[in-house]
């Protein structure tokens, strides 16, 4: 039976901060834990958006690929989607809708999966550029990130709210990715404005944090940076 | 089939820091996720040690009780024990054996379950005192904590190593409890000296973090204290 109470996460954000960009989990394993989610790909190559079991990868050119079972990811979160609340929202921007979700669901201390499907007056994304070995630190890797905007676009926002207590393991607060219905535009969301969309929220009682314990680079990395929070804040927001 | 790759944790250390001491999970549920572990009981009433499926509670008088299925816990970690490494250790103190485990297993970035069964030249524990409502903050609750020592005692150390990245969710580094074979002495370990013991270590690739999402007090608590790390360091070490 599919577990709809848990967000499964492979890898941690802290691993990306120190440049552990190599894929350590095949997509075939990832999708055993959920049919919707977000992440990045091997070599930190773009923004991953998982919708209805398909694993889309938006790369720095703006192109959208579909990852196959043997492709790997260093960091991704997925869940089996079964929202408790579905509602129509319209004429609302990203800041407003996030405040609405936080208030309606008393977000703060637990995990939630969020989707918004519909039409957007405006969508503004960015895409992390592919890295090569020897990998730099995150702060270096994201110095130049392509940004993309599109108006009047139909598509799906997929993402999570995570308690700030788990900042470092993951992104504290909202972390949302986008893929359009034509599958030629998407990325890590910077801001957006909804025309009309179906907002769905699934409260989750579990985080299943999976770590690549047999990976040599992971085992020997120093993930206890004194400035971890600052690195994350500057990278993710 | 029992999952031997995961440490299951109910609640977080941060919840204790802000005084969420009420039990939010029955023991009957907790023991579905493991047969060994540590925690505390409803009302922050003592130190819990789970050995071979029995849930012992060491209370502030020093007395040891056994918790029943309907007793509840606010915070506990358990796993199904299947150590990959078993070895005899002797004439080694707590600092030395922890350094040995850290080096032998390259601890730092992943979770591990640890037991040491045998005879101890010296064992020094403390036990958190039961609290009543309205609960104080952790720093107030543990201002006076009974300490206990015993020489030449046989028993079992049970506990975990957790990456410091998860400090706040849990205790970063080693967190060890003790129960003696006669079941009349134990607690949260401050220091010890091994005469001879079997050391067993189980590397774990998953943390399953469970949160009491339906608990009103949990949902409304402010768990984002600026001084969370300081509170934890002063409380747990």
Interface residues (C-beta under 8 A of the other chain):
Chain A: X6 X12 X14 X106 X108 X109 X110 X111 X163 X164 X165 X166 X168 X169 X203 X204 X205 X206 X207 X208 X209 X210 X211 X212 X213 X218 X219 X220 X221 X222 X223 X224 X228
Chain B: X6 X12 X14 X106 X108 X109 X110 X111 X163 X164 X165 X166 X168 X169 X203 X204 X205 X206 X207 X208 X209 X210 X211 X212 X213 X218 X219 X220 X221 X222 X223 X224 X228
